[in-house]
Amino acid sequence: MERREIDFLMHAEPGAPPVRWRVSEGLVPYPQALAAMEREVDLIARGEADELVWLVEHPPLYTAGTSAVRQDLLTPDRFPVFETGRGGEYTYHGPGQRVAYLMLDLKRRRRDVRAFVAAIEETIIKTLDRMNVRGERREDRVGVWVKRPERPPLPDGSPAEDKIAAIGIRLRRWVSFHGLSINVEPDLEHFAGIVPCGISGYGVTSLVDLGLPVTTEDVDICLRQAFEEVFGETAAEAR
């Protein structure tokens, strides 16, 4: 079964509390974010905290997933590089990119990692759709892509396309962490220091690069609506 054929809805079991929705202002250092995720995941797994979606931006940095290959890090001295336990290869995080860390208990939803990844993709696609951008999934590549018909086709004759959103997750006791990133208005040149997600031959784009005059706050509204459609109710944390 292809991912597009999977049932994307992953609402929690009846009676489950809403997912906490947290938004951090400013740039959050990556080690601080990772330590906070570790604490939250432990509490959620023990039943001592509700699930959490945490929206952040980071200073410029690269992260390496469990499948990262060293030669895909083209300029290792450009930005800090952090080893992570998430799936995937190298990716870039930085200002102008919305990162959403998803700490969800799949025991309360569905213990199906493939369906979970498809549900995250669907959340991104629905987010983009709310801004009149058509995001698409690819069976041979995780993430969300947009076609660029104004560019020459690829060598195999298929339309040119760029990646606009990345996904990388890890599970511990069926609680997820890490998550997704959507390029709003990052410096796209910063991606040149890596082979993004180990996939060569494709570009990277952003909403602003596509000509949309949007802000991160605009994306946050659409992302929350899309998340609730796929995963269920959220409740904003008090600041």
N, C-alpha and C positions, 0 to 999 in steps of 0.2 A: 504494500500500500504506500502510495506517495504521500508526502507530508500534507499536500493540499487537500487530500481526501480524508484526513483525520478530523474527528470531532474536536473543534477548537475550544469549546466551552469547558472551563475548569473551575467552576464555582465550588466554594467550600460546602461541606455537608450542612444540612439544615441546622439552624441554631448556632452556628459558628459566629464569633464576633467579627465585626468589620476589620479589614486590613488597615493598620495604621499608615497614614500618609505623611511623610516628613520631607520638608524642603529646607536644605541648608543654604544660607547666603554666603557669598564670597567663594574663595578657592579652598577646598579641603585637601590637606596633604594626604597623599595616598596611604602611608603607614597608619595614620590616624583613622582613615576610613576602614582599612582592613581590620584593625584591632576592634573597632566598633562593630563591624559585621560579625566577627568571631564571637563577641560577647552576646550580641542579639540572637544569633543562630543557636547558641548554647541554651539561652533562656527559652526560646521558642520550642526547641526540641524537648526540653524538660517540662513544657506546659506552663511555664511561669511568665510568659509574655505572648501577646498577640502577634500575628504576622505583621510584616513591615515592608513597605516600599519607601526607599530613601533616595531622594533626588539631590545630586551634587554636581559640581564642576571641580576639576582638578587643575593644578599647575601643569605645564607641559611635561609629559613623561611617557615612557613606553612600559607596557607590561607583557610578560611572557607567560603563555599558557603551558599546559602539560605537553603539548605537541610542538612547541616552538623549536625551530632549527636555527642554530647559531648564525648560519650564513644569511638568514633572512633579516638579521639586524645589521643594516648597511652602514650606519654611523653610530657605533656604540657609545661614543663620547659626547654625543650631542645633548641628550637629555638623560635624567636618571632612568635606570631600567630596574623594574621590580619583578622578581619571580613570583608567580601566583599559582594557586592550586586549581584554577579554573580550567575548563577545557579550551582547546583552541591554540593558536599560535601567538605571534606578536600583534599588538594593537597599540594605538596611540590614544591618549587622553589629554585634554587641554582646555583652555578657556574657549567658550563658544560651543562646546559640546555638552549636551545634556546626558549625564550618566544616571541610570536608574538601577539601584541595587535592590534585587527582589529576594526577600527572605520569607519564603512561603513554605508551609508544611504540606507536602504532597500526601501525607497520610490523611489529611482532612479533605483532600481533593481527589487526585488520581495518581497512583504509583506507576506512572508511565513517563519516562524521561523523554522519549521521542514526542509524545503528545505535548509535553510541557514546552519543549523547544518550539514546536509548531504553534502553540498558543502564544508564546512570546512574539514570534514572527507576526502572527495575526494581530496582536496588539499594536505593533509598530505599523503594520499596513493600515489598520483602521485610524491610527493617529495621523498618518500622512494623508489619508483620504479626506480627513476633516479639513485639510489645508489644500485640497484639490491637487495632490501629488499622487501619482499611481506608483506605489511600491509593489514589488513582486518578489516572491521567493523562488529559489532555484534548488532543484533536488540534489544537485551535486555540490552546492555551496550553502553554508549556513549564513544567515543575515538577510538583509532586505536591499533590493537593487532597483535602480531606475534606468529606463532606456534613454539613450541620448541620440535621437534620430538625426540631429544636426551634424553629427560626426561621421567620418567614414566607417563602414562596417568593419568588423573584426576579420582576421585572415580566413576564418572558416565561413565567412559570408553572413554570419549572424549580426544583429544590430549591436552597435556599441552600447555599453551600459556601465554605470558607476555604482559603487556601494555607498549607501547613505546611512546605514545603521548596522551595527555589529552586535553579536550575542556571544556571551561566554558564561557558562554556569558551572557550579559545583554543588554536589549534594552531600550532606552529612546527616545521617539518621533521617533521611528523606526530607530534610529541610534544605531549601536552596539558598545559595548566596552567589555573589557577583550578579551579573544580569545583562543589561543592554545599554547601548549608547546610540544617540541620534545626533548627527552632525547638523547643528543649527547655523553657526557662523564661526567655525574654527579656522585657524590658519592651515589651509589644505597643504601647503608646502611642507608642513611638519610631518606629514605622512610619508614623505620621500625618504626618511631615515630608516624605513622598514619595508618589507614586503607584507602589506597588511593582511593579516590572517593567513599568511602563507600562500596567497593567491596572486599570481602575476598575470599580466595581460589585461587587467581591468583597472579603471581609475577609481577615485574617491570623490564624492561630491558632498554638498551641503544644501540646506534649504535656501540659504541666501545665494549660493552659487547658481541655483536653479532659477533665481530671479524673484524669490518670495521675500517681501519686506516684513519678516517675522522676527519675534524676539523669543528668548528662552521661555519667558512667561507665557507667551502664546502657545508654545509647544507643550508646556506643562498642563495647561487646561485641556488640550486635545488628548494628551497622553492619559490623563486621569479618566476622562470619559471613556476612552477606548479600553483602558485596563478594567474598568468596572463592567463594561459590556462582556469581556472575556472571562474575568476572574471573580467579579462580584463586588460587593459594597466596600467602600473605604471610609475612613474617618480621619480628618485632619488632626495631627498632633498640635497641641497648644505650643506656641513659640515662647 
